[in-house]
Every structure is written in structure tokens, then in C-alpha cells.
Amino acid sequence: MSDVKVLIVEDDLALRGMYDRILHKKPWQIHQAKDGEQAITYLEQNIPHLIFLDMLLPHVSGRQVLEYIISQPRLRDAVHVVIVSSSQEYEQYVGSLPSCEFILKPILPSQIQDVLLRFSEKLPR
């Protein structure tokens, strides 16, 4: 399904590269934001199906991005968010969206692939 949109919100260039390498194996549209400000700007115009969201970001935090998503019904009910953080405190936000999960950094390629497998199984055929 090539109309699936994925947003990677990560300030670490190496991690964005890892996501990109793994995600480009799928025929999906991959978009990247290096901070929360870029993520919100993207989300104002687009509804991605899947977001990998780092929480510790420059300018606008991942928490603020998550709060923006929650405040927008068009996003809240349509997006699957994977919160990725080195701090387990952010796991508490998992219940704040209909479709949300938490992964503790360092994130491994196999964890990204597991998310993609579970997410792919939910897509209409």
C-alpha cells in the first residue's frame, strides 16, 4: 500500500538514517522531522498513518508534539504513534491515544521491524 505515510521525528541524524534504511524497504511515503517544530508543521498539513516520535527534541519537545496530536481529532483517531525515548517516564503517555506504544532507547532495527510487522497487519488489504 504505497499511500501509507510514515513520519520519523528524531533529532539524531544516525537514528534517522537507521529508520530510513529500514522503512524504505516498504513502498511507503517516508517523511522526517529533526525537531518538534518541523513535526507540528508537517502535521498541520498531513495525516501520517505511523509516527516514530522521539521525546527529547530541540525547540519543541516530543511531549508537545504528542499533545498537539491528542488535541487534533483528525490526528488522534487516525495515527499510530510509537514513542521512542531513553527515559521510561514517557511510557505513561501510551494510554493517551487510541493507538500508541512505547519503546525504550536505544532502539534496535529489530524493534522497528517488529512495529512495522504489527502495523502492516492492521492495514486494509
C-alpha positions in Angstrom: 0.0 0.0 0.0 2.0 3.0 -1.3 -0.2 5.7 0.2 0.9 4.8 3.7 2.6 7.9 5.3 5.2 7.5 8.0 6.7 10.4 9.9 10.0 10.0 11.7 10.6 12.7 14.4 14.2 12.3 15.6 16.9 14.8 16.1 19.8 12.3 15.9 20.9 12.0 12.3 22.3 8.5 12.7 19.0 7.2 14.1 17.0 9.0 11.3 19.3 7.2 8.9 18.6 3.8 10.5 14.8 4.4 10.4 15.1 5.5 6.8 17.1 2.4 5.7 14.5 0.0 7.3 11.4 1.9 6.3 12.4 2.3 2.7 12.1 -1.5 2.3 8.3 -0.8 2.3 6.6 1.0 -0.5 5.5 3.8 1.8 6.0 7.6 1.8 8.6 8.4 4.4 8.9 11.9 5.9 11.4 13.1 8.5 11.4 15.9 11.1 14.6 16.8 13.0 12.7 18.6 15.8 9.2 19.0 17.2 8.6 22.3 15.3 9.1 20.6 12.0 6.9 17.8 13.1 4.0 20.1 14.0 4.4 22.0 10.8 4.1 18.7 8.9 1.2 17.6 11.0 -0.7 20.8 10.3 -1.0 19.8 6.6 -0.7 15.9 6.7 -2.1 12.9 8.5 0.5 10.2 8.6 -0.5 6.7 9.5 2.5 6.0 11.6 4.8 8.2 13.7 8.1 7.3 15.4 8.3 10.1 18.0 11.5 10.9 20.0 10.5 12.8 23.1 13.7 14.7 23.8 13.8 17.2 20.9 15.2 20.7 20.4 12.8 23.7 20.1 9.5 21.9 20.6 9.6 18.7 22.7 8.1 15.3 21.7 5.7 15.8 24.6 4.4 19.0 22.9 4.1 17.1 19.6 2.1 14.4 21.3 -0.1 17.0 23.0 -0.7 18.5 19.6 -1.7 15.1 18.1 -4.0 14.5 21.1 -5.7 17.9 20.6 -6.5 17.3 17.0 -9.3 14.7 16.5 -8.3 14.2 12.8 -4.9 13.0 14.0 -5.7 11.5 17.4 -8.1 8.9 15.9 -6.1 8.2 12.8 -2.4 7.9 13.8 -0.4 5.1 15.3 2.3 6.7 17.5 5.5 4.9 18.6 7.0 6.9 21.5 10.8 6.3 21.5 12.7 7.7 24.4 15.7 7.0 26.7 13.5 7.9 29.6 10.9 5.4 30.8 8.8 8.2 32.3 7.2 8.8 28.8 5.7 5.3 28.8 2.8 6.9 30.9 1.6 8.6 27.7 0.8 5.3 25.9 -2.8 5.4 27.0 -3.4 8.9 25.8 -4.1 7.8 22.2 -6.2 5.0 20.7 -3.1 3.6 19.0 0.2 4.2 20.8 3.1 2.2 22.1 6.5 2.9 23.8 10.0 1.7 23.0 12.9 2.4 25.3 16.1 3.7 23.6 18.4 2.5 22.3 16.0 1.3 19.7 17.2 -1.6 17.6 16.5 -2.3 13.9 14.6 -5.5 15.0 12.2 -3.4 17.2 11.5 -1.1 14.2 10.8 -4.2 12.1 8.5 -5.6 14.7 6.5 -2.4 14.8 6.2 -2.4 11.0 5.1 -6.0 11.0 2.3 -5.3 13.6 1.3 -2.1 11.9 1.2 -3.8 8.4 -1.1 -6.5 9.7 -3.7 -3.8 10.6 -3.6 -2.2 7.1 -6.6 -3.0 4.8 -5.7 -5.4 2.0 
